[in-house]
Amino acid sequence: MLYNGGLVPTYIMYTNYFHIKNTYFALLIPTLMMNAFYIMITRSYISSSIPEELIEASRIDGASEIGTFARVVVPLSKPIVVTLVLFIGIAYWNDWLNGMYYLTEAKYFSIQNILNKMLNNVNFLATNSSVAQQAGNVSVPSITIRMAIAMVGILPIIIVYPFLQKYFVKGITLGAVKG
């Protein structure tokens, strides 16, 4: 449950049977399967944060299991859903391994693959530039480029997080059972 089957069998399965090499699905499909970590976090949150009294009250009121889940559990689970959406969104945004494994055409690269390629090119220029070696004091600004790439990498998170923060605050202050 915590460890996958391995890189080589996964690569063979996705490229030979699902034919996702050099498609946009190569960025989505390999990490689309539900992660056991997310299931454990959700189960732990629901069992510890949603009072059993609310579930019993909905059963007494005549709600079915699906009705209890839809009207009691899901609305009270917004903080964990938003947290998982944020985790999964950040994981997709920062994922460059799928692009490295399954993509060879640059037109399908994600932003992280492009940034990684830029960083590798700058490092190559910094170490192998004959002009920089002959001039002696001329250097490629690799640290500046790294910081710019890091800023591009965190920019969407900085933009999205303030809109999701209200759900985290509601999760902390949420409580329907008093005293």
N, C-alpha and C positions, 0 to 999 in steps of 0.2 A: 504494500500500500504506500510506503514512503519512497521506494526506489523504483525507477523505471527499468525496462528490459534491456536498455543499452542503446548506444548511438547507432551502431552499424545496423542492427535489425530494424530499428525505427526508420533509418534513412532508406533502407531497401524497401520496406513496406510502403512508405509514403511516395517514393519515386516510381516504383515498379507497379504497385497495385492501385494507388490513388492518383498517380500521374500529376502531382502538384509541382514538379520541378519547373522553375521559371514561370510561375503564375502568381497572382496576388494571393491565392489560397495558401501558398507556402508560408506567408507571414501570419496566417490566422489558424489554420487547421492543426499543426503540430502541438500548439499549446491550448487548443480549444477544450480539450477534455477536462472534466471537473477535477480539481485538485483535492486530494484528501485533506490537506491542511485547511482549506476553506470550509469543508464540511465539518471538521472538528471545531473550528472557531464558531461557526454558526450554531451548531448544536450546544456548545458550551454557553454561548450568549443566551440562547432561548431558554435553556434549562435553569440558568442562574438569574436572569433578569426579568423574566415574565412570571409574575406570581401565579401559583397554582390556584389561588382563590378566584382569579379572573376566569380561568378556564372552567372551574367548577361552576361559577355563576352563569357562564354562557350555556353550560349543559343544563343547569336548572331551568334556564329560560327557554329551553327547547331547541337549542342550536345543534346541528349535526357536527360531526368531526370536521367536515370541510367548511361549514359555516363558522365554526369556532376558529379554525385556522385563518379563514379569510377576513373575519371581522375583529378578531382579537390579536392573534399572533402576528399576522403580517403588518398591521399598523404599528404595533409596538416594536417591530423588528427593523424599522427604517434605519436606525443608526448602524446596525451590522450590515445591512444591505448596501448602504452608502460607503461604508468602510471597505467592503469587498469590491465594490465597483471601483473605488479609488485604487485598491491594491492591483486589481486586474488591469485597469487602465494604465497604471504606471508600469506594470510588467510588460504590457504590449508596447508602450512607448519606448521603453529601454531595451527591448529585445532586439538584438542584432545577430544572435546565433542562428535563428531560423533563416535569415537572409544570407548568412555566410554559408550555411549548409546547403540550402535548397535553391539559391538564386545565383546565376552566372551572368545574366543580362542586367546591365545597370539601370534600365528603365523600370525594373520592378523593385529596386532597392527602397528600403524604408529610410527615414531621416537618420536613424542611428547608423545604418550601413554607410550612408554617404559621409556622415561625420567621421566614422572610423576610417574610411578610405582617405579622407582629407588628412586626418592625423597621421596615418601611415606615410602619405606622400610628403608631408612636412618633415617627419622624422628622417625619411630617406634623403630629402634635400639637405637637411641640417648635417647629416653625417657624411654625405658623399658629394657635396657640392665643390667642384674644383675652383669655382670663382671665389667662394668663401674661404677656401684654404689658401688661395694665392693672395687675396687681399689682406688676410691676417686678422683684421679687426671687424670684418663684416660678418654678421651672423644672421641666420634665419630666426625670426621671432617665434620660436616654438612654444614657449610658455604663454605668450599672449594668445596664440591661436588655440592652445588647450583651454584657456580660460573662456575664450569666446565660444568654443564648442560646448563647454560645460554650461554656459549661460543659455545657449540654444536648447540644450538637453533639459534644463529645469524650467524653462519659460512656460510651457503648458501647465505644469503643476502649480506654478505660482499664480497663473490666471484662474484655474479651476477651483483651487482649494477654498478661497473665500466664499464661493457660492455653496460649497458643501459643508462648511463649518457649522452652519446652523443646525444641521442634523446631529452632529456630534454633541453640541450643547444640549439639544433636546434629549439625547440619549442619556446624558448625565443627570439631568433634572427630571426625567420622566419617572413617574410613579403613580399608580392609580390606587394602591392599597395604603391606607393611612392607619397608623396606630394599631 
